[in-house]
Amino acid sequence: MKILHVKFLGALLVLIISALGGTVNAQVGATSVDPTSGGDRQFEVDTVFSAHPIREDDKMYQIGVWRRIDLREKFNHPLYGTGDTKQNGIVNSIYKAVVEENALEVFADEEFKEPLSIADFQTNFWIAANGDSIFVKNIYYLDFKEDFLFDKHHSQVKFDIKYLHLVMPSQTNSNAGQKTIAYIRYKDFYEYFKNHPEAKWINFSNTSKDLSYSQAFDLRLFRSVVRKYSNADDALIADMVDPNNATPELQAFLDGLKFEYDLLEFENSLWEW
């Protein structure tokens, strides 16, 4: 009876406030599921680069990781495209999104302070250091930067991709060193390609189950190597190899692989206690 009495008084109070012209508002605070929700607290989230924003307050651990996808590898062929020209691959799809539709903003630097014109992007894309024209299939590196983090709100390890880096390999660039073609915000890439079914990760075993690039990246359907991780010198893994090492490229690959296993060990150790 006391409970019913309290509920009755509560309902009566609401009716009285309404009769006097007052309002009763319910506020719901932001959560990691919907970090942009309104509420009496404001949470800092990355709404510029991240396709799946995570509240900064929920990041218990975070480290930056720079990776490279080599499209020539067998595991990455669904992104590389078909045939000799690779016209239906991810690189040419990005090119068309930038040049033909002007749908993706491109930049010359990873700080995103130097926007590229479409003309400059085309020059970077098609012309090697010696002035020769190149083919789409010869742009087979796709680099990206992401944050490896632990979301304490959901007790999950997550990969928060920040941007893509389109690179011309040194061999393609007349052996003059690799060349930056452009940087693209990952959120822009993700939002554009999730609605363009003609640009797709190709399932060669079952073409009825092709996926959008957005889905493929969500599912991590690629193989990549770590080229750099957050460090005091801001150095590539290759630059941290002992200069006297007889096989520096192999050692850099092995060091990157060790870093990958260290991340796995970190994730496994989270649940040991």
C-alpha positions in Angstrom: 0.0 0.0 0.0 2.9 2.4 0.8 4.3 1.8 -2.7 1.0 2.5 -4.4 0.7 5.7 -2.2 4.1 6.9 -3.3 3.3 6.2 -7.0 0.0 8.1 -6.7 1.7 11.1 -5.1 4.3 11.1 -7.9 1.6 11.0 -10.6 -0.3 13.8 -8.9 2.8 16.0 -8.7 3.3 15.6 -12.5 -0.3 16.6 -13.1 0.0 19.7 -10.9 3.2 20.8 -12.6 1.6 20.3 -16.0 -1.5 22.3 -15.0 0.7 25.2 -13.9 2.3 25.3 -17.3 5.6 23.6 -16.2 7.3 20.8 -18.2 9.0 17.6 -17.1 12.0 16.7 -19.2 14.0 13.4 -19.1 17.7 13.6 -20.1 19.7 10.7 -21.4 23.4 11.0 -21.3 25.7 10.0 -24.1 27.0 6.4 -24.2 29.7 4.6 -26.2 26.8 3.1 -28.3 25.6 6.6 -29.1 28.4 9.0 -28.1 26.8 12.1 -29.7 23.6 11.9 -27.7 22.5 14.9 -25.8 22.6 15.0 -22.1 23.9 16.9 -19.1 27.5 15.8 -19.9 29.5 16.3 -23.0 32.0 13.6 -24.1 34.9 14.2 -26.5 34.7 12.0 -29.5 36.4 11.9 -32.9 33.7 12.8 -35.4 36.1 13.9 -38.2 38.2 10.7 -38.9 36.5 7.8 -37.1 33.7 5.9 -38.8 32.7 4.4 -35.4 33.5 7.1 -32.8 34.5 6.1 -29.3 34.3 8.3 -26.3 37.8 9.4 -25.2 36.8 8.7 -21.6 36.2 5.0 -22.5 39.7 4.4 -23.9 41.7 2.7 -21.2 44.6 1.9 -23.5 45.6 3.2 -26.9 48.5 3.0 -29.3 48.8 4.3 -32.9 49.6 1.7 -35.6 50.6 2.4 -39.2 49.9 -0.5 -41.6 50.4 -1.4 -45.2 48.2 -3.5 -47.4 50.0 -5.0 -50.4 47.3 -5.6 -52.9 49.4 -8.1 -54.8 49.3 -10.6 -52.0 46.8 -13.5 -52.6 44.7 -12.7 -49.5 44.3 -9.1 -50.8 43.2 -10.0 -54.3 39.5 -9.3 -53.5 40.5 -5.6 -53.0 43.0 -5.5 -55.9 40.4 -6.3 -58.6 40.2 -8.6 -61.6 42.0 -8.9 -64.9 45.2 -7.3 -65.9 44.1 -3.7 -65.6 42.5 -3.9 -62.1 39.9 -1.3 -63.2 37.4 -2.7 -60.7 39.8 -2.6 -57.7 39.9 -0.4 -54.7 42.6 2.0 -56.0 40.7 2.8 -59.2 37.4 3.1 -57.2 39.1 5.7 -55.0 40.4 7.6 -58.0 36.9 7.7 -59.6 35.3 8.9 -56.3 37.8 11.8 -56.1 38.0 12.8 -59.8 34.7 11.9 -61.4 32.4 12.5 -58.5 34.4 14.9 -56.3 33.1 12.9 -53.4 36.3 12.5 -51.4 38.5 15.3 -50.1 42.2 14.6 -50.5 45.2 16.0 -48.8 49.0 16.1 -49.3 49.9 15.6 -45.6 48.9 13.3 -42.7 48.1 16.4 -40.6 45.3 17.2 -43.2 46.4 20.8 -43.4 47.2 20.9 -47.2 44.2 20.1 -49.4 45.0 18.8 -52.9 43.3 20.0 -56.0 41.9 17.4 -58.3 44.5 18.3 -60.9 47.3 17.8 -58.4 45.8 14.5 -57.3 45.7 13.3 -60.9 49.3 14.3 -61.5 50.4 12.4 -58.3 48.3 9.4 -59.4 49.4 9.0 -63.0 52.9 10.5 -63.3 56.1 8.8 -62.1 59.2 10.7 -61.0 60.7 10.5 -64.5 57.5 11.8 -66.1 56.3 8.5 -67.4 52.6 7.6 -67.2 51.7 4.5 -65.0 48.9 2.0 -64.8 46.4 1.5 -62.0 47.7 -2.0 -61.3 51.1 -0.5 -60.5 49.7 1.4 -57.5 49.4 -1.7 -55.2 50.2 -0.2 -51.8 47.3 1.1 -49.6 48.6 2.4 -46.2 46.4 3.4 -43.3 46.8 4.6 -39.7 44.6 3.3 -36.9 44.5 3.3 -33.1 44.6 -0.1 -31.3 42.6 0.5 -28.1 40.8 -1.1 -25.3 37.2 0.2 -24.7 36.6 -0.2 -21.0 32.9 0.5 -21.4 32.3 -2.5 -23.6 35.4 -4.5 -22.4 36.5 -4.9 -26.0 39.7 -4.4 -28.0 39.0 -2.3 -31.0 40.7 -0.9 -34.2 39.8 2.7 -34.9 41.0 3.6 -38.4 41.8 7.3 -38.9 43.0 7.7 -42.5 44.1 6.0 -45.7 47.4 6.8 -47.4 47.5 6.2 -51.1 51.1 5.4 -52.1 53.0 5.0 -55.3 55.7 2.3 -54.8 59.3 3.1 -55.4 59.5 0.6 -58.2 56.5 2.2 -60.0 58.0 5.7 -59.2 61.1 5.0 -61.4 62.9 3.7 -58.3 63.1 7.2 -56.9 61.5 6.2 -53.6 57.9 5.8 -52.7 55.6 8.8 -53.4 52.6 10.0 -51.5 49.6 10.3 -53.8 47.1 11.5 -51.2 45.7 11.1 -47.7 42.0 10.5 -47.2 39.9 10.6 -44.0 38.7 7.1 -43.2 35.2 8.4 -42.2 34.8 10.0 -45.7 35.9 6.7 -47.4 33.7 4.6 -45.2 30.5 6.7 -45.7 31.0 6.9 -49.4 31.7 3.3 -50.2 29.0 1.8 -48.0 26.5 3.1 -50.5 28.3 2.2 -53.7 27.7 -1.5 -54.4 29.5 -1.4 -57.7 32.8 -0.8 -55.8 33.2 -4.0 -53.9 35.5 -6.6 -52.1 35.1 -9.5 -54.5 34.4 -12.9 -53.2 36.0 -15.1 -55.9 34.6 -18.3 -54.2 31.0 -17.0 -54.1 30.2 -13.9 -56.2 26.8 -13.6 -54.6 28.5 -12.7 -51.3 30.6 -9.7 -52.5 30.9 -7.0 -49.8 31.2 -3.2 -49.8 34.7 -1.9 -48.9 33.2 -0.5 -45.7 32.0 -4.0 -44.7 35.4 -5.6 -45.7 37.3 -3.1 -43.5 34.8 -3.7 -40.6 35.5 -7.4 -40.9 39.3 -6.9 -41.4 39.2 -8.9 -44.6 42.7 -7.9 -45.6 46.3 -8.8 -44.7 48.6 -5.9 -43.6 52.0 -5.5 -42.2 52.9 -3.0 -39.4 55.3 -0.3 -40.7 55.3 1.9 -37.6 53.8 2.2 -34.1 53.8 5.1 -31.6 57.3 5.7 -30.4 59.4 8.5 -29.0 61.4 9.1 -32.2 58.3 8.8 -34.5 60.4 6.4 -36.5 59.4 3.6 -38.9 60.2 0.1 -37.8 62.7 -0.2 -40.7 64.5 2.9 -39.3 64.9 1.3 -35.9 66.7 -1.8 -37.3 70.4 -2.0 -36.4 72.3 -0.5 -39.5 74.8 -3.3 -39.3 72.1 -6.0 -39.7 72.8 -8.1 -42.8 69.2 -8.4 -43.8 67.5 -5.1 -42.6 64.3 -5.6 -44.7 63.7 -9.1 -43.3 64.5 -7.9 -39.8 62.0 -5.0 -40.1 59.3 -7.5 -41.2 60.1 -9.8 -38.2 60.0 -6.8 -35.8 56.6 -5.8 -37.2 55.4 -9.3 -36.8 56.6 -9.4 -33.2 54.7 -6.2 -32.5 51.6 -7.9 -33.9 52.1 -10.8 -31.5 52.6 -8.4 -28.6 49.2 -6.9 -29.4 47.7 -10.3 -29.3 49.4 -11.1 -26.0 48.1 -7.8 -24.6 44.6 -8.8 -25.5 44.9 -12.3 -24.1 46.4 -11.1 -20.8 43.4 -8.8 -20.2 41.3 -11.8 -19.2 43.9 -13.7 -17.2 42.9 -11.9 -14.0 
